[in-house]
Amino acid sequence: MADDPEIITHRAALAQPLETGRQRRLRLRAERAVAKQEAAARREDARFQKEAEAALEKDRPFMPPGGDFGEQALRSYRRFRVPAHQDTSAALRGTYPGIAEGGLGSRGIFIGHDMLSGGAFAYDPWVLYRDGVITAPNVVVAGIVGSGKSALAKALTTRSIAFGRKVYVAGDPKGEWTVVAQTVGGRAIVLGHGLRTRLNPLDAGYRPGGISDAEWTASVAARRRDLLGALAETVLTRPLGPLEHTAIDTALAVLATRTVDPILPQVVDLILDPDDDADPRLAEDGRQVGHALRRLVAGDLQGLFDGPSTETFDPELPMLTLDLSRVSENAALLSILMTCASAWMEAALMDPTGGQRWVIYDEAWRVMSHPALLRRMDAAWRLARHYGIANMLLFHKLSDLDTVGDTGTALHALGTSLLANAETRVIFRQETDQLGPTAKALGLTATEQSMLPTLGLGQALWRIKDHSMLLQTQLHPGEARLFDTSSAMSREPRKFTIPEVG
């Protein structure tokens, strides 16, 4: 077996020495040479193909003097060079119309036209929210008196009614919305001294489905507590202390066991004269709060909010407005009046299934000047998306937001948060002393800032998230007559005549 040739061959193969270092280097050198030759061959093929294509292109006939026909019309196979040209933007915008803002699409309510491109502009906060353009549906409108901000608000909201939207004006100090509401088939609730109309700001409001009795009771109590605390702080012009909050809580807790919808006189009576079984110190602790709230019952606002509501909230009306023009008092009193009126309306609007609705806060600077009332408005704005509501805030200048608290304080941040929760900002003409604060608040460019004092009637700078547009509101002649708030000033005076003496 030892001399078997197959076994000897196998052993020789196993005993063959491994590749030496020199052999390995020679092998790698040969492989690289082969790869280099292959790469050179590929480059040569590519060069030959490029030369063939160039020769074919050279033999192609030039474009005829009159241009090609059919699918080849206006095409050229050679680079077209034009010398540089300079001109003004007024001339170039006709040559290059694409430099204007493209707008936000055609879906929505027609507002007017873009003053740069001339194209129509449509706006709808619910559509923009659904498309992801904005994340907050609220709108802030600012402009000096007579700039057209009120006409824009009325045009936008009344045109929205045709799209199934409802409009609610939480407080109309001048009564400008009354005739508008009546014209579109809505209603105006007029409040004033000597009238029989009463609104109870402590109404429980709408109760949504799927909520337990305990949860509903706690929600209503918290809303009433916040309202009474805000009203008391506004009258007293200072924050309430712990004992004063306790006096309000105790009075509400007692009334909750007696009636479903308490009224302000009952709350005032229980604060000033608690029950016999209550802590006798409550009367002294809540004395100032009781007298502050008594102003709504037996003082300046007597006869407006001191009884059960004589009006019911009709969710089917296209527009409902609270006319406060009959109450001509000081600014602080009117702010309290607007807060009570809006509280009654906000309680009725807390219905997530109520559809898409506008809530208008006209002359909002009256409320923003009081920290307690501003906190209530800020809380309502934060819940707007949950209830399908788009709030609109109208005031004269953005610096009104800086009137609450000192710079750097929590109250000052509360005022500026209203602007942060409104991603649609519409700025009408501003006075020159307001250009700096407005530009800082909105991050305007120098060009946009210079435009503000030159804007005409109905012209405004729209800032919608990252979009900036210069728009002109367009009104139908019928709308212009209906929305006109300066007719008394522009009306022709009556001619003076001397009666004839017979």
DODOKOL-331765 format. One record per residue (C-alpha): residue number from 0; x, y, z. Coordinates in steps of 0.001 Angstrom, whole numbers, plus 500000, padded with zeros to 6 digits. Example, Ala and Ser with C-alpha at 12.3 -4.5 7.8 and 13.67 -1.06 7.14 Angstrom:
BEGIN
<0; <512300; 495500; 507800>>
<1; <513670; 498940; 507140>>
This chain:
BEGIN
<0; <500000; 500000; 500000>>
<1; <502882; 502315; 500582>>
<2; <503807; 502146; 496884>>
<3; <500290; 503029; 495631>>
<4; <500749; 505860; 493048>>
<5; <497409; 507572; 493933>>
<6; <498415; 507922; 497547>>
<7; <501833; 509269; 496561>>
<8; <500232; 511905; 494258>>
<9; <497802; 513022; 496979>>
<10; <500610; 513457; 499444>>
<11; <502558; 515513; 496931>>
<12; <499631; 517846; 496408>>
<13; <499206; 518376; 500139>>
<14; <502894; 518986; 500568>>
<15; <503083; 521639; 497786>>
<16; <504451; 524942; 499266>>
<17; <502174; 528072; 499548>>
<18; <502451; 531157; 497213>>
<19; <505527; 533125; 497985>>
<20; <505551; 536894; 498426>>
<21; <507259; 537450; 495077>>
<22; <504711; 535294; 493287>>
<23; <501836; 537210; 494912>>
<24; <503304; 540562; 493805>>
<25; <503677; 539332; 490253>>
<26; <500117; 538083; 490200>>
<27; <498670; 541388; 491483>>
<28; <500783; 543328; 488971>>
<29; <499405; 541227; 486133>>
<30; <495814; 541754; 487350>>
<31; <496284; 545525; 487510>>
<32; <497710; 545581; 484018>>
<33; <494683; 543704; 482681>>
<34; <492299; 546088; 484468>>
<35; <494146; 549103; 483083>>
<36; <493875; 547789; 479569>>
<37; <490153; 547201; 479981>>
<38; <489607; 550769; 481284>>
<39; <491567; 552215; 478371>>
<40; <489435; 550213; 475955>>
<41; <486229; 551578; 477544>>
<42; <487477; 555152; 477316>>
<43; <488372; 554649; 473689>>
<44; <484893; 553323; 472947>>
<45; <483299; 556326; 474701>>
<46; <485476; 558768; 472760>>
<47; <484591; 557113; 469492>>
<48; <480865; 557287; 470297>>
<49; <481094; 560984; 471251>>
<50; <482923; 561837; 468013>>
<51; <480294; 559970; 466018>>
<52; <477469; 561896; 467723>>
<53; <479282; 565215; 467133>>
<54; <479693; 564399; 463450>>
<55; <476015; 563527; 463209>>
<56; <475056; 566792; 464921>>
<57; <477328; 568756; 462598>>
<58; <475589; 567344; 459557>>
<59; <472144; 568284; 460937>>
<60; <470611; 571249; 459028>>
<61; <470235; 574637; 460795>>
<62; <466824; 575934; 461900>>
<63; <465146; 577697; 458955>>
<64; <464805; 581510; 459132>>
<65; <461077; 581276; 459847>>
<66; <461560; 578752; 462626>>
<67; <460674; 575077; 462800>>
<68; <457145; 573819; 462379>>
<69; <454971; 571516; 464440>>
<70; <456531; 569958; 467497>>
<71; <459911; 571562; 466722>>
<72; <458523; 575118; 466757>>
<73; <460468; 577622; 468851>>
<74; <463261; 575110; 469475>>
<75; <466917; 575860; 468908>>
<76; <469875; 573528; 469095>>
<77; <472327; 576286; 469873>>
<78; <472736; 578323; 473074>>
<79; <470676; 581507; 473037>>
<80; <472588; 584479; 474437>>
<81; <471002; 587801; 475407>>
<82; <472998; 590783; 476664>>
<83; <472373; 591857; 480276>>
<84; <469585; 594374; 480761>>
<85; <468738; 596569; 483750>>
<86; <465413; 598221; 484473>>
<87; <463092; 599178; 487308>>
<88; <460912; 596611; 489067>>
<89; <457842; 598481; 487817>>
<90; <458855; 597646; 484224>>
<91; <460263; 594187; 484855>>
<92; <457161; 592913; 486624>>
<93; <455384; 592995; 483280>>
<94; <458183; 590986; 481648>>
<95; <458636; 588528; 484515>>
<96; <455239; 588157; 486233>>
<97; <456475; 585102; 488098>>
<98; <458257; 587265; 490680>>
<99; <454913; 588036; 492416>>
<100; <453497; 585972; 495278>>
<101; <451657; 582924; 493963>>
<102; <448887; 583138; 496565>>
<103; <447384; 580305; 498588>>
<104; <445142; 578760; 495974>>
<105; <441611; 579407; 494836>>
<106; <439768; 577522; 497577>>
<107; <438100; 579749; 500124>>
<108; <436269; 583058; 500396>>
<109; <437080; 585743; 497866>>
<110; <438687; 588749; 499564>>
<111; <440090; 590965; 496816>>
<112; <443142; 591092; 494590>>
<113; <446892; 590988; 495037>>
<114; <448251; 594487; 494439>>
<115; <451520; 593132; 493000>>
<116; <450313; 590381; 490681>>
<117; <446735; 591528; 490139>>
<118; <445461; 588006; 490796>>
<119; <442388; 587201; 492875>>
<120; <442931; 586237; 496516>>
<121; <440824; 583764; 498498>>
<122; <441164; 582965; 502185>>
<123; <439657; 580356; 504477>>
<124; <441327; 579508; 507822>>
<125; <439680; 576082; 507996>>
<126; <440943; 575136; 504523>>
<127; <444454; 576372; 505326>>
<128; <444395; 574493; 508634>>
<129; <443296; 571299; 506898>>
<130; <446065; 571701; 504289>>
<131; <448697; 572231; 506983>>
<132; <449512; 575807; 505929>>
<133; <448609; 577131; 509389>>
<134; <448281; 575459; 512776>>
<135; <446125; 578129; 514464>>
<136; <442925; 579425; 512786>>
<137; <442776; 582704; 514723>>
<138; <443099; 586066; 512965>>
<139; <444450; 589415; 514206>>
<140; <443442; 592582; 512324>>
<141; <445047; 595936; 513178>>
<142; <444663; 599348; 511582>>
<143; <443968; 602989; 512341>>
<144; <440425; 604329; 512336>>
<145; <439041; 604514; 508820>>
<146; <441582; 602149; 507238>>
<147; <439024; 599465; 506330>>
<148; <439642; 596785; 508948>>
<149; <435971; 596649; 509996>>
<150; <434825; 596306; 506378>>
<151; <437245; 593421; 505875>>
<152; <435969; 591617; 508972>>
<153; <432357; 592021; 507871>>
<154; <433060; 590993; 504276>>
<155; <435016; 587897; 505298>>
<156; <432460; 586702; 507848>>
<157; <429289; 587425; 505868>>
<158; <430705; 585754; 502754>>
<159; <431581; 582741; 504923>>
<160; <427890; 582204; 505668>>
<161; <427399; 580887; 502129>>
<162; <429956; 578181; 503002>>
<163; <427923; 577027; 506021>>
<164; <429793; 579018; 508659>>
<165; <428109; 580826; 511576>>
<166; <429209; 584236; 512885>>
<167; <429077; 585434; 516498>>
<168; <430099; 588898; 517668>>
<169; <430871; 588574; 521380>>
<170; <430568; 592310; 522000>>
<171; <429785; 595214; 519671>>
<172; <430497; 598476; 521545>>
<173; <429464; 600697; 518607>>
<174; <426499; 598715; 517310>>
<175; <428069; 598447; 513837>>
<176; <427228; 594761; 513408>>
<177; <423512; 595048; 514216>>
<178; <422331; 596019; 510744>>
<179; <424703; 593456; 509211>>
<180; <423245; 590650; 511329>>
<181; <419688; 591641; 510501>>
<182; <420486; 591851; 506773>>
<183; <421874; 588286; 506577>>
<184; <418948; 586837; 508539>>
<185; <420619; 586839; 511930>>
<186; <419801; 588611; 515142>>
<187; <421218; 591339; 517358>>
<188; <420673; 591189; 521119>>
<189; <420660; 594779; 522352>>
<190; <421770; 595428; 525932>>
<191; <421283; 598761; 527633>>
<192; <419862; 600594; 530605>>
<193; <416105; 600716; 530620>>
<194; <415710; 597683; 528357>>
<195; <414128; 594421; 529452>>
<196; <416946; 592290; 528015>>
<197; <418945; 590327; 530574>>
<198; <421875; 587959; 530107>>
<199; <423080; 585706; 532886>>
<200; <426861; 585249; 532517>>
<201; <426649; 582314; 534960>>
<202; <424483; 580205; 532644>>
<203; <425712; 576615; 532495>>
<204; <425709; 576668; 528697>>
<205; <425829; 573715; 526345>>
<206; <426551; 570308; 527843>>
<207; <428427; 568020; 525435>>
<208; <427597; 564338; 525290>>
<209; <429685; 561643; 526951>>
<210; <430445; 563642; 530094>>
<211; <429410; 562508; 533572>>
<212; <427395; 564619; 536004>>
<213; <430403; 565064; 538283>>
<214; <432642; 566203; 535411>>
<215; <430017; 568609; 534108>>
<216; <429404; 570103; 537566>>
<217; <433146; 570630; 538098>>
<218; <433560; 572209; 534642>>
<219; <430696; 574668; 535146>>
<220; <431907; 575578; 538636>>
<221; <435435; 576250; 537361>>
<222; <434138; 578467; 534544>>
<223; <431958; 580470; 536927>>
<224; <434802; 580782; 539425>>
<225; <437181; 582103; 536780>>
<226; <434637; 584620; 535505>>
<227; <433766; 586014; 538944>>
<228; <437444; 586197; 539879>>
<229; <438303; 588054; 536670>>
<230; <435456; 590535; 537150>>
<231; <436405; 591184; 540779>>
<232; <440083; 591686; 539915>>
<233; <439131; 594127; 537158>>
<234; <436979; 596247; 539458>>
<235; <439481; 596140; 542326>>
<236; <442466; 596619; 539944>>
<237; <444501; 594050; 541870>>
<238; <444824; 590255; 542160>>
<239; <442545; 588505; 544628>>
<240; <443932; 586977; 547808>>
<241; <443393; 583374; 548944>>
<242; <440650; 584332; 551399>>
<243; <438763; 586247; 548707>>
<244; <438910; 583239; 546380>>
<245; <437559; 581119; 549208>>
<246; <434624; 583486; 549665>>
<247; <433701; 583117; 545970>>
<248; <434131; 579319; 546031>>
<249; <431977; 578972; 549135>>
<250; <429175; 581075; 547684>>
<251; <429165; 579059; 544438>>
<252; <429221; 575754; 546324>>
<253; <426166; 576764; 548371>>
<254; <424266; 577961; 545301>>
<255; <425051; 574705; 543457>>
<256; <422890; 572877; 546020>>
<257; <419997; 575305; 545566>>
<258; <419678; 576073; 541853>>
<259; <420929; 574936; 538468>>
<260; <421584; 578429; 537078>>
<261; <422519; 580896; 539819>>
<262; <422440; 584629; 539152>>
<263; <424817; 587360; 540216>>
<264; <422585; 588874; 542965>>
<265; <422519; 585497; 544718>>
<266; <426305; 585255; 544591>>
<267; <426725; 588794; 545955>>
<268; <424266; 588144; 548788>>
<269; <426048; 584963; 549873>>
<270; <429455; 586643; 549784>>
<271; <428344; 589652; 551822>>
<272; <426050; 587629; 554111>>
<273; <427111; 583962; 554298>>
<274; <424852; 581242; 555688>>
<275; <424603; 580837; 559439>>
<276; <426491; 577556; 559391>>
<277; <429422; 579063; 557457>>
<278; <432590; 580446; 559002>>
<279; <431650; 583878; 560401>>
<280; <434966; 585284; 559149>>
<281; <433907; 584765; 555525>>
<282; <431817; 587947; 555541>>
<283; <434849; 590057; 556400>>
<284; <437202; 588112; 554098>>
<285; <434939; 588562; 551068>>
<286; <433644; 592064; 551821>>
<287; <435655; 593845; 549110>>
<288; <434938; 591128; 546537>>
<289; <431233; 591278; 547328>>
<290; <431075; 595027; 546908>>
<291; <433104; 594831; 543691>>
<292; <430633; 592325; 542192>>
<293; <427721; 594342; 543577>>
<294; <428551; 596935; 540934>>
<295; <427094; 594509; 538375>>
<296; <423899; 594138; 540397>>
<297; <423067; 597498; 541952>>
<298; <425616; 599808; 540404>>
<299; <426623; 600954; 536943>>
<300; <425521; 597751; 535196>>
<301; <422273; 597246; 537061>>
<302; <419574; 595755; 534885>>
<303; <421910; 593993; 532434>>
<304; <423271; 590879; 534155>>
<305; <421330; 590733; 537425>>
<306; <418669; 588197; 536497>>
<307; <417931; 585053; 534498>>
<308; <418604; 585288; 530785>>
<309; <415657; 586611; 528812>>
<310; <417321; 585582; 525552>>
<311; <418089; 582089; 524330>>
<312; <421002; 581116; 522169>>
<313; <419795; 579946; 518745>>
<314; <422579; 577929; 517034>>
<315; <420668; 577906; 513737>>
<316; <421001; 581648; 513148>>
<317; <423670; 582599; 510609>>
<318; <424828; 585531; 512754>>
<319; <424310; 586604; 516333>>
<320; <425711; 589808; 517779>>
<321; <425574; 591438; 521205>>
<322; <424922; 595156; 520711>>
<323; <426432; 597154; 523592>>
<324; <426082; 600597; 522017>>
<325; <423340; 601627; 524446>>
<326; <425821; 601547; 527332>>
<327; <427985; 604658; 527072>>
<328; <430150; 604596; 530159>>
<329; <433847; 604669; 530970>>
<330; <436337; 602266; 529395>>
<331; <436703; 600044; 532484>>
<332; <432949; 599606; 532778>>
<333; <432588; 598762; 529099>>
<334; <435364; 596167; 529444>>
<335; <433417; 594471; 532244>>
<336; <430290; 594631; 530126>>
<337; <432057; 593015; 527153>>
<338; <433445; 590273; 529396>>
<339; <430028; 589386; 530855>>
<340; <428409; 589408; 527426>>
<341; <431136; 587255; 525870>>
<342; <430987; 584827; 528820>>
<343; <427302; 584214; 528122>>
<344; <428017; 583594; 524431>>
<345; <431147; 581474; 525009>>
<346; <429213; 579156; 527325>>
<347; <426704; 578533; 524529>>
<348; <429457; 577948; 521947>>
<349; <431144; 575096; 523846>>
<350; <429788; 572495; 521461>>
<351; <432386; 570502; 519480>>
<352; <429637; 569428; 517057>>
<353; <428410; 572962; 516425>>
<354; <430256; 573297; 513114>>
<355; <432766; 575891; 512011>>
<356; <432157; 579298; 513538>>
<357; <433630; 582781; 513623>>
<358; <433833; 584614; 516965>>
<359; <434563; 588335; 516567>>
<360; <436095; 590491; 519296>>
<361; <435640; 594064; 518093>>
<362; <437388; 596924; 519945>>
<363; <439382; 594226; 521750>>
<364; <441839; 596733; 523220>>
<365; <439237; 597463; 525891>>
<366; <439557; 593925; 527230>>
<367; <443313; 593608; 526705>>
<368; <443994; 596527; 529055>>
<369; <442858; 594374; 532007>>
<370; <445074; 591377; 532908>>
<371; <442292; 589242; 534401>>
<372; <440063; 589662; 531362>>
<373; <442989; 589032; 529018>>
<374; <443685; 585705; 530731>>
<375; <440110; 584585; 530002>>
<376; <440442; 585540; 526344>>
<377; <443777; 583733; 526039>>
<378; <442263; 580544; 527501>>
<379; <439354; 580728; 525037>>
<380; <441749; 581152; 522100>>
<381; <443749; 578088; 523071>>
<382; <440590; 575920; 522944>>
<383; <439376; 577344; 519633>>
<384; <440537; 574429; 517477>>
<385; <438770; 571884; 519684>>
<386; <435418; 573586; 519150>>
<387; <435910; 574408; 515459>>
<388; <436104; 578151; 516187>>
<389; <438195; 580792; 514453>>
<390; <438583; 583913; 516587>>
<391; <439102; 587337; 515056>>
<392; <440612; 590140; 517125>>
<393; <440213; 593727; 515908>>
<394; <442165; 596641; 517369>>
<395; <444015; 599747; 516251>>
<396; <447723; 598937; 516642>>
<397; <449914; 596031; 517663>>
<398; <451408; 598046; 520507>>
<399; <448062; 597545; 522282>>
<400; <449393; 594076; 523094>>
<401; <452221; 595696; 525095>>
<402; <449922; 597578; 527453>>
<403; <449595; 594650; 529859>>
<404; <452415; 594331; 532344>>
<405; <456032; 595379; 532119>>
<406; <458405; 593907; 529562>>
<407; <459641; 590507; 530679>>
<408; <456759; 589811; 533056>>
<409; <454237; 586979; 532760>>
<410; <451431; 589442; 532025>>
<411; <453361; 590960; 529144>>
<412; <454025; 587478; 527744>>
<413; <450301; 586783; 528018>>
<414; <449521; 589732; 525765>>
<415; <452040; 588706; 523128>>
<416; <450805; 585090; 523232>>
<417; <447576; 586205; 521555>>
<418; <449632; 587207; 518540>>
<419; <451503; 583888; 518624>>
<420; <448187; 581983; 518597>>
<421; <447067; 583842; 515466>>
<422; <449054; 582857; 512385>>
<423; <447036; 585190; 510159>>
<424; <447945; 588842; 510766>>
<425; <446339; 591590; 508690>>
<426; <447920; 595028; 509089>>
<427; <446167; 598068; 507629>>
<428; <447633; 601541; 507588>>
<429; <449688; 602435; 510655>>
<430; <450983; 605730; 511928>>
<431; <454716; 606358; 511605>>
<432; <455317; 606028; 515355>>
<433; <453964; 602456; 515219>>
<434; <456238; 601197; 512445>>
<435; <459014; 600026; 514768>>
<436; <456853; 598005; 517191>>
<437; <454837; 596537; 514308>>
<438; <457939; 595494; 512369>>
<439; <459467; 593956; 515480>>
<440; <456320; 592024; 516396>>
<441; <455813; 590586; 512902>>
<442; <459408; 590398; 511689>>
<443; <458747; 592707; 508733>>
<444; <461368; 593574; 506171>>
<445; <462390; 597179; 505604>>
<446; <460315; 597281; 502408>>
<447; <457193; 595951; 504147>>
<448; <457666; 598391; 507006>>
<449; <457913; 601347; 504629>>
<450; <454622; 600358; 502969>>
<451; <452443; 600562; 506081>>
<452; <452013; 604363; 506360>>
<453; <451266; 604642; 502623>>
<454; <448458; 602076; 502431>>
<455; <445115; 603355; 501162>>
<456; <441567; 602475; 502119>>
<457; <441062; 598710; 502178>>
<458; <444724; 597985; 501479>>
<459; <446561; 595762; 503950>>
<460; <449669; 593688; 504419>>
<461; <448692; 590051; 505016>>
<462; <451125; 587790; 506865>>
<463; <449951; 584168; 506800>>
<464; <452615; 581979; 508405>>
<465; <455580; 582382; 506021>>
<466; <453591; 584088; 503247>>
<467; <453476; 587864; 502818>>
<468; <451016; 589586; 500462>>
<469; <449827; 593110; 499761>>
<470; <446077; 592915; 499175>>
<471; <443210; 595215; 498292>>
<472; <439819; 594302; 499746>>
<473; <437053; 594444; 497150>>
<474; <433449; 595159; 498123>>
<475; <430233; 594956; 496173>>
<476; <428432; 598327; 496104>>
<477; <425742; 596819; 498325>>
<478; <428365; 595619; 500789>>
<479; <430072; 599009; 500767>>
<480; <426821; 600730; 501760>>
<481; <426052; 598097; 504403>>
<482; <429519; 598089; 505980>>
<483; <430083; 601857; 505898>>
<484; <430801; 603135; 509399>>
<485; <431595; 606716; 508416>>
<486; <428352; 607660; 506665>>
<487; <427481; 610160; 509369>>
<488; <430709; 612052; 508704>>
<489; <430558; 611860; 504909>>
<490; <426876; 612661; 504510>>
<491; <426092; 615971; 502819>>
<492; <424997; 618583; 505374>>
<493; <421462; 619892; 505271>>
<494; <421133; 623260; 503635>>
<495; <420051; 626126; 505837>>
<496; <416975; 627887; 504523>>
<497; <415291; 631013; 505733>>
<498; <411541; 630526; 506034>>
<499; <409425; 632960; 504166>>
<500; <407529; 635466; 506231>>
<501; <403981; 635765; 505095>>
